[in-house]
């Protein structure tokens, strides 16, 4: 089992320690999109622990609800990198059919929970590459990288960039 999948399963099952004193409300959430296929299919239910990050550090592997600028509804994504994590862009492993560019997190090619490599399109490489260059390849304080659980067909930090802690509404819990 991939390490990320294990972290995600623990998070979704609510087995992680979380100080609930700052949770202002538990809101029911129904997963509507397909960005978390393999983890939470459309129609899945969970609880948003609103404001949980007021007294808890967001953790790598958390499934989070993010207030996405320009989108009426918040989006649900995987918190893939936290402040201090290294990130870069490099050639994909040679087992991929075509030469492509990949997102590297903490020195390893990033993959979905099912093992699919996150490939970068030219615009995505340009956007994330600017963050890599301007931050010396380290996720800055109070900033996070969010990913879908799909290589393509969804919107995440590859399209909208790094996100501020202030825009994380809270983690999801099943």
N, CA, C and O of each residue as an XYZ file, in Angstrom:
696
protein
N       0.853     -1.183      0.000
C       0.000      0.000      0.000
C       0.892      1.238      0.000
O       1.856      1.313      0.762
N       0.579      2.179     -0.831
C       1.356      3.413     -0.893
C       1.204      4.201      0.404
O       0.140      4.192      1.023
N       2.268      4.878      0.809
C       2.251      5.637      2.064
C       1.173      6.714      2.049
O       0.488      6.909      3.053
N       1.007      7.431      0.908
C      -0.008      8.484      0.842
C      -1.393      7.897      1.041
O      -2.218      8.475      1.748
N      -1.654      6.744      0.418
C      -2.970      6.121      0.559
C      -3.233      5.774      2.022
O      -4.350      5.961      2.506
N      -2.227      5.272      2.730
C      -2.367      4.935      4.144
C      -2.698      6.179      4.964
O      -3.598      6.157      5.803
N      -1.963      7.267      4.713
C      -2.227      8.518      5.433
C      -3.649      8.997      5.153
O      -4.352      9.424      6.069
N      -4.076      8.929      3.887
C      -5.408      9.390      3.520
C      -6.485      8.540      4.170
O      -7.494      9.073      4.631
N      -6.287      7.217      4.216
C      -7.283      6.352      4.830
C      -7.412      6.633      6.316
O      -8.525      6.665      6.841
N      -6.303      6.837      7.001
C      -6.346      7.166      8.424
C      -7.094      8.478      8.628
O      -7.932      8.584      9.523
N      -6.794      9.475      7.802
C      -7.446     10.773      7.910
C      -8.951     10.651      7.678
O      -9.744     11.209      8.436
N      -9.343      9.927      6.640
C     -10.759      9.793      6.321
C     -11.518      9.022      7.390
O     -12.697      9.290      7.621
N     -10.873      8.085      8.034
C     -11.538      7.313      9.070
C     -11.613      8.068     10.394
O     -12.244      7.599     11.342
N     -10.981      9.219     10.462
C     -11.039     10.023     11.668
C     -10.148      9.494     12.768
O     -10.412      9.740     13.945
N      -9.085      8.764     12.410
C      -8.200      8.166     13.404
C      -7.077      9.104     13.827
O      -6.262      8.742     14.675
N      -7.023     10.285     13.259
C      -5.963     11.210     13.633
C      -6.409     12.038     14.825
O      -7.606     12.211     15.057
N      -5.454     12.544     15.572
C      -5.778     13.352     16.744
C      -6.096     14.767     16.300
O      -5.348     15.382     15.540
N      -7.203     15.264     16.782
C      -7.640     16.600     16.406
C      -8.272     17.253     17.628
O      -9.154     16.677     18.265
N      -7.821     18.442     17.943
C      -8.401     19.205     19.038
C      -9.704     19.813     18.533
O      -9.684     20.686     17.666
N     -10.818     19.368     19.058
C     -12.130     19.812     18.575
C     -12.611     21.104     19.231
O     -13.693     21.586     18.898
N     -11.837     21.678     20.153
C     -12.282     22.893     20.843
C     -12.499     24.068     19.893
O     -13.339     24.928     20.159
N     -11.761     24.117     18.802
C     -11.902     25.260     17.905
C     -12.851     24.987     16.740
O     -13.088     25.876     15.921
N     -13.398     23.772     16.652
C     -14.364     23.466     15.591
C     -15.645     24.215     15.913
O     -16.318     23.920     16.901
N     -15.980     25.191     15.065
C     -17.157     26.022     15.336
C     -18.450     25.340     14.910
O     -19.524     25.649     15.426
N     -18.340     24.413     13.970
C     -19.536     23.754     13.453
C     -19.105     22.528     12.662
O     -18.045     22.527     12.036
N     -19.923     21.492     12.690
C     -19.737     20.328     11.828
C     -20.812     20.392     10.760
O     -22.001     20.264     11.051
N     -20.384     20.591      9.521
C     -21.334     20.728      8.424
C     -21.308     19.475      7.561
O     -20.230     19.007      7.193
N     -22.478     18.919      7.229
C     -22.490     17.774      6.320
C     -22.054     18.205      4.925
O     -22.419     19.279      4.448
N     -21.271     17.353      4.284
C     -20.772     17.628      2.933
C     -21.037     16.399      2.083
O     -20.774     15.272      2.500
N     -21.561     16.629      0.885
C     -21.704     15.543     -0.078
C     -20.698     15.779     -1.192
O     -20.647     16.862     -1.775
N     -19.908     14.772     -1.480
C     -18.916     14.876     -2.551
C     -19.659     14.839     -3.878
O     -20.376     13.883     -4.174
N     -19.478     15.898     -4.680
C     -20.192     16.004     -5.953
C     -19.304     15.753     -7.159
O     -19.778     15.235     -8.170
N     -18.048     16.103     -7.080
C     -17.169     15.949     -8.230
C     -16.446     14.622     -8.233
O     -16.685     13.756     -7.391
N     -15.553     14.482     -9.204
C     -14.826     13.225     -9.359
C     -13.354     13.349     -8.974
O     -12.580     12.422     -9.211
N     -12.954     14.472     -8.387
C     -11.528     14.672     -8.113
C     -10.973     13.747     -7.041
O      -9.755     13.596     -6.936
N     -11.831     13.126     -6.243
C     -11.348     12.216     -5.195
C     -11.701     10.760     -5.483
O     -11.720      9.935     -4.570
N     -11.981     10.439     -6.754
C     -12.267      9.049     -7.110
C     -11.156      8.148     -6.587
O      -9.978      8.499     -6.656
N     -11.532      7.000     -6.070
C     -10.569      6.090     -5.466
C     -10.501      6.284     -3.964
O     -10.063      5.388     -3.243
N     -10.924      7.437     -3.485
C     -10.970      7.722     -2.050
C     -12.392      8.016     -1.595
O     -12.878      7.439     -0.622
N     -13.050      8.919     -2.308
C     -14.414      9.324     -1.983
C     -15.168      9.541     -3.299
O     -15.006     10.580     -3.938
N     -15.976      8.586     -3.699
C     -16.706      8.742     -4.969
C     -17.825      9.777     -4.852
O     -18.249     10.106     -3.744
N     -18.307     10.293     -5.991
C     -19.432     11.223     -5.949
C     -20.592     10.596     -5.165
O     -20.888      9.409     -5.304
N     -21.239     11.426     -4.338
C     -22.332     10.945     -3.503
C     -21.896     10.552     -2.099
O     -22.740     10.346     -1.227
N     -20.580     10.445     -1.864
C     -20.078     10.128     -0.524
C     -20.414     11.261      0.429
O     -20.490     12.423      0.032
N     -20.613     10.910      1.683
C     -20.911     11.910      2.708
C     -19.760     12.012      3.701
O     -19.078     11.028      3.988
N     -19.562     13.202      4.210
C     -18.545     13.447      5.228
C     -18.968     14.681      6.019
O     -19.974     15.319      5.706
N     -18.184     15.009      7.049
C     -18.441     16.210      7.849
C     -17.266     17.165      7.686
O     -16.106     16.770      7.804
N     -17.583     18.415      7.414
C     -16.582     19.476      7.413
C     -16.456     19.971      8.843
O     -17.437     20.388      9.458
N     -15.230     19.920      9.367
C     -14.969     20.429     10.716
C     -14.538     21.885     10.563
O     -13.349     22.199     10.510
N     -15.528     22.756     10.496
C     -15.318     24.165     10.205
C     -14.438     24.814     11.273
O     -14.686     24.672     12.471
N     -13.413     25.524     10.821
C     -12.459     26.256     11.660
C     -11.528     25.369     12.489
O     -10.876     25.862     13.409
N     -11.455     24.085     12.185
C     -10.568     23.180     12.937
C      -9.121     23.638     12.865
O      -8.340     23.371     13.778
N      -8.756     24.324     11.788
C      -7.370     24.759     11.647
C      -7.064     26.035     12.437
O      -5.947     26.548     12.371
N      -8.037     26.542     13.173
C      -7.761     27.686     14.050
C      -6.845     27.267     15.198
O      -6.083     28.088     15.710
N      -6.911     25.992     15.609
C      -6.048     25.521     16.694
C      -5.367     24.191     16.379
O      -4.769     23.575     17.261
N      -5.454     23.753     15.137
C      -4.792     22.527     14.692
C      -3.985     22.835     13.437
O      -4.431     23.590     12.573
N      -2.820     22.259     13.341
C      -2.025     22.440     12.131
C      -2.591     21.560     11.020
O      -2.840     20.375     11.240
N      -2.798     22.123      9.832
C      -3.173     21.274      8.697
C      -2.059     20.251      8.460
O      -0.875     20.581      8.526
N      -2.454     19.013      8.187
C      -1.472     17.947      8.026
C      -1.492     17.371      6.623
O      -2.538     17.262      5.983
N      -0.314     17.011      6.171
C      -0.179     16.339      4.894
C      -1.096     15.116      4.896
O      -1.076     14.316      5.831
N      -1.889     14.982      3.852
C      -2.818     13.862      3.742
C      -4.232     14.197      4.169
O      -5.153     13.430      3.886
N      -4.435     15.336      4.852
C      -5.804     15.737      5.211
C      -6.616     15.923      3.933
O      -6.105     16.408      2.924
N      -7.878     15.533      3.990
C      -8.825     15.891      2.935
C      -9.442     17.198      3.416
O     -10.052     17.245      4.483
N      -9.282     18.263      2.624
C      -9.679     19.596      3.077
C     -10.714     20.230      2.162
O     -10.830     19.893      0.983
N     -11.456     21.153      2.741
C     -12.379     21.976      1.966
C     -11.701     23.336      1.815
O     -11.308     23.973      2.793
N     -11.580     23.759      0.557
C     -10.845     24.973      0.213
C     -11.774     25.971     -0.465
O     -12.516     25.622     -1.384
N     -11.725     27.209     -0.004
C     -12.466     28.295     -0.631
C     -11.665     28.746     -1.845
O     -10.662     29.445     -1.707
N     -12.101     28.352     -3.013
C     -11.384     28.596     -4.258
C     -11.899     29.873     -4.899
O     -13.068     29.954     -5.273
N     -11.024     30.879     -5.028
C     -11.403     32.165     -5.618
C     -11.983     31.952     -7.013
O     -11.442     31.189     -7.813
N     -13.065     32.622     -7.287
C     -13.690     32.511     -8.595
C     -14.656     31.343     -8.688
O     -15.279     31.140     -9.730
N     -14.789     30.577     -7.626
C     -15.697     29.445     -7.613
C     -16.728     29.674     -6.520
O     -16.371     29.945     -5.374
N     -17.980     29.569     -6.863
C     -19.051     29.803     -5.897
C     -19.009     28.791     -4.756
O     -19.189     29.143     -3.590
N     -18.769     27.538     -5.106
C     -18.734     26.479     -4.104
C     -17.288     26.138     -3.752
O     -16.421     26.144     -4.626
N     -17.023     25.839     -2.475
C     -15.669     25.407     -2.117
C     -15.357     24.063     -2.773
O     -16.263     23.343     -3.191
N     -14.086     23.736     -2.858
C     -13.653     22.477     -3.456
C     -13.022     21.586     -2.386
O     -12.500     22.076     -1.385
N     -13.075     20.282     -2.609
C     -12.510     19.303     -1.686
C     -11.278     18.702     -2.350
O     -11.349     18.181     -3.463
N     -10.146     18.780     -1.652
C      -8.869     18.320     -2.204
C      -8.035     17.636     -1.127
O      -8.382     17.650      0.054
N      -6.934     17.041     -1.558
C      -5.972     16.404     -0.664
C      -4.874     17.414     -0.360
O      -4.311     18.017     -1.273
N      -4.572     17.596      0.907
C      -3.475     18.475      1.302
C      -2.182     17.671      1.085
O      -1.827     16.820      1.901
N      -1.488     17.954     -0.021
C      -0.353     17.136     -0.436
C       0.993     17.636      0.065
O       1.929     16.847      0.199
N       1.110     18.924      0.345
C       2.381     19.470      0.835
C       2.096     20.597      1.813
O       1.193     21.408      1.609
N       2.881     20.630      2.872
C       2.720     21.604      3.963
C       3.949     22.501      4.033
O       4.963     22.203      3.401
N       3.878     23.602      4.794
C       5.040     24.481      4.904
C       6.301     23.716      5.297
O       6.294     22.887      6.208
N       7.383     24.021      4.579
C       8.666     23.367      4.818
C       8.931     22.175      3.920
O      10.080     21.751      3.797
N       7.893     21.615      3.282
C       8.098     20.505      2.347
C       8.823     21.014      1.103
O       8.601     22.145      0.671
N       9.674     20.193      0.540
C      10.322     20.560     -0.719
C       9.419     20.162     -1.882
O       8.663     19.193     -1.809
N       9.524     20.938     -2.952
C       8.793     20.606     -4.173
C       9.583     21.098     -5.363
O      10.281     22.109     -5.295
N       9.460     20.360     -6.463
C      10.183     20.709     -7.685
C       9.465     20.087     -8.869
O       8.455     19.398     -8.726
N      10.016     20.351    -10.031
C       9.497     19.786    -11.275
C      10.667     19.114    -11.962
O      11.757     19.678    -12.052
N      10.432     17.898    -12.448
C      11.523     17.159    -13.087
C      10.944     16.221    -14.134
O       9.727     16.087    -14.265
N      11.839     15.573    -14.881
C      11.387     14.576    -15.849
C      10.711     13.430    -15.109
O      11.132     13.049    -14.017
N       9.667     12.886    -15.708
C       8.966     11.755    -15.110
C       9.845     10.512    -15.165
O      10.789     10.453    -15.954
N       9.540      9.518    -14.330
C      10.314      8.278    -14.367
C      10.284      7.648    -15.755
O       9.327      7.840    -16.506
N      11.327      6.898    -16.097
C      11.412      6.316    -17.442
C      10.328      5.296    -17.762
O      10.160      4.946    -18.930
N       9.582      4.802    -16.770
C       8.524      3.836    -17.051
C       7.302      4.475    -17.696
O       6.434      3.763    -18.201
N       7.217      5.805    -17.690
C       6.122      6.476    -18.390
C       6.374      6.392    -19.891
O       7.520      6.426    -20.339
N       5.292      6.282    -20.667
C       5.396      6.067    -22.108
C       6.047      7.242    -22.830
O       6.950      7.044    -23.644
N       5.604      8.447    -22.545
C       6.130      9.635    -23.215
C       7.015     10.429    -22.259
O       6.793     10.409    -21.048
N       8.022     11.130    -22.795
C       8.784     12.007    -21.894
C       7.896     13.155    -21.445
O       7.420     13.934    -22.272
N       7.673     13.265    -20.153
C       6.818     14.295    -19.586
C       7.479     14.875    -18.354
O       8.496     14.366    -17.882
N       6.896     15.942    -17.838
C       7.375     16.588    -16.620
C       6.425     16.218    -15.480
O       5.212     16.125    -15.665
N       7.005     16.012    -14.304
C       6.238     15.568    -13.137
C       6.480     16.483    -11.950
O       7.490     17.183    -11.871
N       5.527     16.459    -11.029
C       5.629     17.174     -9.776
C       6.363     16.275     -8.775
O       5.988     15.121     -8.568
N       7.405     16.820     -8.166
C       8.203     16.093     -7.180
C       7.933     16.717     -5.810
O       8.123     17.919     -5.620
N       7.491     15.898     -4.863
C       7.230     16.360     -3.495
C       8.115     15.590     -2.530
O       8.136     14.359     -2.534
N       8.844     16.326     -1.703
C       9.755     15.717     -0.728
C      10.701     14.720     -1.381
O      11.002     13.671     -0.811
N      11.175     15.058     -2.598
C      12.166     14.254     -3.297
C      11.629     13.050     -4.045
O      12.408     12.285     -4.614
N      10.307     12.861     -4.060
C       9.719     11.702     -4.741
C       8.679     12.155     -5.748
O       7.978     13.142     -5.529
N       8.583     11.425     -6.859
C       7.555     11.703     -7.854
C       6.195     11.556     -7.192
O       5.908     10.521     -6.591
N       5.354     12.580     -7.297
C       4.037     12.518     -6.651
C       3.089     11.653     -7.483
O       3.101     11.674     -8.714
N       2.281     10.903     -6.765
C       1.343      9.971     -7.390
C       0.009     10.021     -6.657
O      -0.066     10.404     -5.490
N      -1.042      9.624     -7.370
C      -2.357      9.500     -6.750
C      -2.322      8.311     -5.786
O      -1.335      7.578     -5.733
N      -3.397      8.126     -5.031
C      -3.451      6.991     -4.109
C      -3.426      5.664     -4.855
O      -3.135      4.623     -4.265
N      -3.730      5.696     -6.149
C      -3.726      4.480     -6.956
C      -2.415      4.308     -7.718
O      -2.280      3.377     -8.512
N      -1.450      5.194     -7.483
C      -0.134      5.051     -8.091
C       0.068      5.749     -9.422
O       1.128      5.605    -10.031
N      -0.920      6.503     -9.893
C      -0.792      7.232    -11.154
C       0.045      8.485    -10.935
O      -0.198      9.243     -9.996
N       1.023      8.699    -11.796
C       1.904      9.860    -11.699
C       1.145     11.137    -12.037
O       0.367     11.169    -12.991
N       1.374     12.194    -11.250
C       0.814     13.511    -11.562
C       1.677     14.131    -12.661
O       2.783     14.599    -12.391
N       1.178     14.137    -13.896
C       1.878     14.755    -15.017
C       1.517     16.228    -15.071
O       0.411     16.619    -14.701
N       2.460     17.048    -15.537
C       2.215     18.481    -15.641
C       2.098     18.899    -17.096
O       2.951     18.577    -17.923
N       1.032     19.618    -17.393
C       0.877     20.237    -18.701
C       1.764     21.481    -18.730
O       2.143     21.974    -17.668
N       2.109     22.006    -19.912
C       3.002     23.174    -19.968
C       2.553     24.361    -19.106
O       3.388     24.973    -18.439
N       1.255     24.703    -19.103
C       0.783     25.823    -18.278
C       0.925     25.516    -16.788
O       1.261     26.397    -15.996
N       0.667     24.267    -16.413
C       0.803     23.866    -15.006
C       2.270     23.913    -14.577
O       2.590     24.348    -13.471
N       3.148     23.465    -15.460
C       4.581     23.521    -15.164
C       5.040     24.968    -15.007
O       5.838     25.275    -14.120
N       4.542     25.853    -15.861
C       4.929     27.271    -15.771
C       4.452     27.866    -14.445
O       5.213     28.562    -13.772
N       3.197     27.598    -14.064
C       2.654     28.146    -12.821
C       3.413     27.615    -11.605
O       3.919     28.400    -10.803
N       3.496     26.301    -11.463
C       4.183     25.732    -10.299
C       5.680     26.026    -10.333
O       6.308     26.191     -9.288
N       6.246     26.091    -11.530
C       7.667     26.414    -11.657
C       7.986     27.794    -11.105
O       9.056     28.007    -10.534
N       7.068     28.723    -11.272
C       7.265     30.065    -10.712
C       7.285     30.013     -9.183
O       8.096     30.686     -8.547
N       6.395     29.217     -8.598
C       6.407     29.043     -7.136
C       7.703     28.382     -6.683
O       8.291     28.788     -5.681
N       8.150     27.364     -7.418
C       9.401     26.673     -7.061
C      10.558     27.669     -7.060
O      11.332     27.725     -6.105
N      10.676     28.461     -8.137
C      11.772     29.429     -8.247
C      11.688     30.523     -7.183
O      12.698     30.863     -6.567
N      10.512     31.067     -6.966
C      10.393     32.201     -6.037
C      10.485     31.785     -4.570
O      10.670     32.635     -3.698
N      10.359     30.491     -4.290
C      10.411     30.011     -2.900
C      11.539     29.007     -2.680
O      11.524     28.256     -1.705
N      12.515     28.995     -3.583
C      13.683     28.103     -3.478
C      13.276     26.642     -3.280
O      13.966     25.892     -2.588
N      12.163     26.241     -3.883
C      11.749     24.847     -3.831
C      11.199     24.385     -2.494
O      11.189     23.188     -2.208
N      10.740     25.327     -1.665
C      10.191     24.980     -0.344
C       8.815     25.639     -0.202
O       8.644     26.819     -0.506
N       7.844     24.855      0.264
C       6.513     25.421      0.511
C       6.643     26.458      1.625
O       7.101     26.125      2.718
N       6.248     27.716      1.367
C       6.419     28.777      2.371
C       5.461     28.637      3.561
O       4.501     27.868      3.503
N       5.727     29.387      4.640
C       4.852     29.359      5.818
C       3.405     29.698      5.450
O       3.149     30.528      4.578
N       2.473     29.043      6.128
C       1.026     29.272      5.967
C       0.537     29.065      4.544
O      -0.466     29.653      4.140
N       1.241     28.229      3.774
C       0.894     27.980      2.379
C       0.905     26.475      2.133
O       1.701     25.748      2.727
N       0.017     26.016      1.257
C      -0.169     24.581      1.053
C      -0.343     24.261     -0.422
O      -0.742     25.112     -1.217
N      -0.037     23.014     -0.773
C      -0.247     22.521     -2.123
C      -1.346     21.469     -2.042
O      -1.234     20.496     -1.296
N      -2.407     21.671     -2.815
C      -3.563     20.778     -2.821
C      -3.618     20.006     -4.133
O      -3.373     20.566     -5.202
N      -3.939     18.728     -4.046
C      -4.076     17.907     -5.248
C      -5.389     17.141     -5.232
O      -5.983     16.900     -4.182
N      -5.816     16.772     -6.417
C      -6.943     15.863     -6.588
C      -6.385     14.453     -6.443
O      -5.188     14.277     -6.214
N      -7.235     13.464     -6.572
C      -6.753     12.084     -6.597
C      -6.781     11.550     -8.020
O      -6.834     10.341     -8.245
N      -6.745     12.472     -8.977
C      -6.733     12.108    -10.391
C      -5.608     12.857    -11.079
O      -5.282     13.988    -10.720
N      -5.033     12.221    -12.052
C      -3.916     12.816    -12.787
C      -4.386     13.985    -13.649
O      -3.651     14.954    -13.838
N      -5.607     13.895    -14.170
C      -6.108     14.970    -15.036
C      -7.628     15.064    -14.915
O      -8.274     14.203    -14.318
N      -8.176     16.117    -15.489
C      -9.623     16.284    -15.523
C     -10.223     16.964    -14.312
O     -11.446     17.039    -14.195
N      -9.391     17.464    -13.403
C      -9.894     18.189    -12.241
C      -9.021     19.418    -12.015
O      -7.966     19.566    -12.631
N      -9.471     20.291    -11.130
C      -8.735     21.520    -10.835
C      -8.127     21.403     -9.440
O      -8.810     21.059     -8.476
N      -6.825     21.697     -9.353
C      -6.132     21.687     -8.065
C      -4.962     22.659     -8.149
O      -4.940     23.517     -9.032
N      -3.991     22.543     -7.250
C      -2.871     23.505     -7.227
C      -2.077     23.534     -8.525
O      -1.348     24.493     -8.779
N      -2.204     22.513     -9.339
C      -1.518     22.546    -10.636
C      -2.117     23.632    -11.526
O      -1.440     24.150    -12.414
N      -3.389     23.981    -11.291
C      -4.038     25.034    -12.066
C      -4.157     26.346    -11.292
O      -4.055     27.412    -11.898
N      -4.370     26.305     -9.974
C      -4.573     27.560     -9.235
C      -3.425     27.925     -8.304
O      -3.483     28.964     -7.647
N      -2.398     27.111     -8.229
C      -1.218     27.446     -7.438
C      -1.350     27.072     -5.967
O      -2.297     26.403     -5.554
N      -0.371     27.526     -5.195
C      -0.369     27.271     -3.752
C      -1.499     28.061     -3.105
O      -1.925     29.094     -3.624
N      -1.983     27.566     -1.964
C      -3.115     28.215     -1.307
C      -2.746     28.650      0.114
O      -1.871     28.065      0.752
N      -3.416     29.663      0.580
C      -3.204     30.209      1.913
C      -3.981     29.397      2.948
O      -5.061     28.877      2.671
N      -3.412     29.304      4.130
C      -4.109     28.639      5.241
C      -5.466     29.296      5.488
O      -6.424     28.610      5.845
N      -5.558     30.601      5.306
C      -6.817     31.319      5.540
C      -7.943     30.828      4.633
O      -9.117     30.998      4.963
N      -7.603     30.222      3.497
C      -8.620     29.735      2.561
C      -9.003     28.280      2.789
O      -9.829     27.736      2.057
N      -8.408     27.639      3.805
C      -8.798     26.272      4.171
C      -9.929     26.358      5.188
O      -9.730     26.834      6.305
N     -11.106     25.899      4.803
C     -12.253     25.975      5.704
C     -12.162     24.935      6.816
O     -12.710     25.129      7.901
N     -11.469     23.831      6.543
C     -11.290     22.786      7.547
C     -11.150     21.430      6.893
O     -11.314     21.295      5.681
N     -10.845     20.416      7.706
C     -10.712     19.061      7.178
C     -12.077     18.370      7.107
O     -13.039     18.767      7.765
N     -12.121     17.325      6.285
C     -13.309     16.472      6.242
C     -13.069     15.273      7.144
O     -11.940     14.810      7.306
N     -14.147     14.785      7.724
C     -14.084     13.577      8.540
C     -15.286     12.732      8.197
O     -16.403     13.238      8.089
N     -15.060     11.455      8.028
C     -16.184     10.528      7.750
C     -16.860     10.131      9.011
O     -17.820      9.362      8.981
